[in-house]
Amino acid sequence: MIETLQEFSDSRGVAMRVDRQAAVIRGVKLLGLESRNGRSYLPEALAQAAPLYEDAKVNVNHPKGNPGGPRDYQDRIGVIRGVRVAAGEGLFADFHFNPKHPLAEQLIWDAEHAPENVGLSHNVEARTARRGDRVVVEAITRVQSVDLVADPATTRGLFESAVAGETAGASALPTAAALTVEALRRDHPALVEQVRAESAQEIARLRDQVQRLTAAEALHTKQQVARRLLREFQLPDPESDDPLARTVTTQRFLESLLVAPDEATMREAVQERARLVQSLLGAAGDHGGRQATPQSRDQQLAVGAGPTDAKSFVSAITG
């Protein structure tokens, strides 16, 4: 599983050396084998990741909002070089800093007198797996950034966006034990707002989809009712290839059934069409020489109109 991890490491107990002339703090700790939240890094994972940290840019503090977003120029304070693996301990490197940066003197003082205040935080992509009750980092696949942070020793040590398949730009989240709505609102307001906006968009999309599916299902149901009523009153199917059948159940007539408010109204319309068809067909047969007694006003009109040909039949049905 690929996860975006944000790992804090301080230099407590590390013998750093400040080279003022070269503007280098040598021996800063980049990453250990065990995190404070119980994650384990395989030694081979750190060894393979060492080249990814080489020449990584160092910025002051975390970016506001997206951890993978662009940084301001004034945030840049240095670069990581000379990355090396210390067996049983983790990754170490030399921090080349800008001696003209406004925070350079503060950084030097902390490194010389209070190394617990000097810490680096990383945004990395890593492949993880659960082994028993522990999460093991099997490989670090990408180093997104390195940030210089204040008081890293007071943090939990590892914050991660534990969403499978996420890549650069994923926001850091607290561990499951510390994950509460209040904590998210307090520590990650930008993330909460982003999730809220994305959720609102997704809800709107799903609501629109439900409405369209509901409308499609209602239309399908009405089509089934219309065909059942046509069969009940012995009217032809609207998809029939018979020209006369298509004249009786025209597309216009079928559409009028589909927009009817209920089945009762549909039934009344189909019944009316069936009576009209029967009247017209009966009138056409009586023109063969027999005088029929009209059964309805429609039939009287048909009989009095003269011979009932195809054109007259279409006009009577569709008029």
Secondary structure as UniProt FT lines:
FT   STRAND          2..10
FT   TURN            12..13
FT   STRAND          17..19
FT   TURN            20..23
FT   STRAND          24..32
FT   TURN            36..37
FT   STRAND          39..41
FT   HELIX           43..53
FT   TURN            54..55
FT   STRAND          57..60
FT   TURN            67..68
FT   HELIX           73..75
FT   STRAND          76..86
FT   TURN            87..89
FT   STRAND          90..97
FT   TURN            99..100
FT   TURN            102..103
FT   HELIX           104..113
FT   HELIX           115..117
FT   STRAND          119..131
FT   TURN            132..133
FT   STRAND          134..149
FT   HELIX           152..154
FT   STRAND          158..161
FT   TURN            164..165
FT   TURN            168..169
FT   HELIX           176..178
FT   HELIX           181..187
FT   HELIX           189..232
FT   TURN            233..234
FT   TURN            238..239
FT   HELIX           243..248
FT   HELIX           251..258
FT   HELIX           263..286
FT   TURN            287..289
FT   HELIX           297..304
FT   HELIX           310..318
//
